[in-house]
Amino acid sequence: MNELDELAHERLIERLESRAQVNTFSDLFEKYVNRIEIPDAGKILEVGCGTGIILRKLAQRHAFSARGIGVDHCKSFIDAATKFADQEKVTDSLEFRLGDAHKLDFEDSEFDIVICHTVISHVTEPAKILAEMARVTKKGGVIAIFDGDYSSLTYAFPDHSFGNRMDAALSNTTFNNPRIMCDLPRLLPQFELVLTDAWGDAVVEIGQGSYFKTFAETYAPYVKNSGMLSEQTVDIWLKEQNKAMDNGTFFAACNYYTYLAKKV
């Protein structure tokens, strides 16, 4: 992430903030956070916090009395998170730090709740992230992991064969671990984590695009840079997606999953 240029960072910051305004994703966050009991004066950690939108949403909830710390290895994200928190006047409750989720700079059993929101699909070594999250969580504490199964990511395209290739290219160039959510049920017990609740949600846009529009615009350049498909064919695909949105024939979908686990 840090090797991206300034413009790419700005685009990602804009995407993270705009995605949070999509009702579907806001609802999915509320769905799992409402099932977590946040202790008074408890400590919450978000790994890979990005622009801090998840912790900021938490801090703005009625009667929030916990302390939240967000960690991300991208300085641009941490700077943005700190700026947005200051603008929203939630800095008394939140703090954002540079850090590597593969090696968290916290004591064992320090947090009541650890959140990993659309992060584990991106990281280099998911097992190390799980081990670190488990290490810093108190016994009886909760780890919440929300992310997509990006092997299910699909956009409609008249040429189904090419459409499938573009779907796969988007998934494989954007995510290090596009299928990680399928693996979590068997991985969690290795880290003294017991699954207490889990569910899936299909995120679908038909006719018009919002979330999937910005996804395509942000990540199609990754496909171009990867060389998996030619720039010309990617541009044709993007043009077709915009045309479909303009005339109300757009379709895109992806499955997302939530896991709540307890540290034992």
Helices and strands as residue ranges (DSSP letters): H 6-20, H 23-33, E 43-47, H 53-59, E 67-72, H 75-87, E 94-98, E 111-117, H 126-136, E 137-155, H 160-174, H 180-187, G 188-191, E 193-207, H 211-226, H 231-247, E 250-263
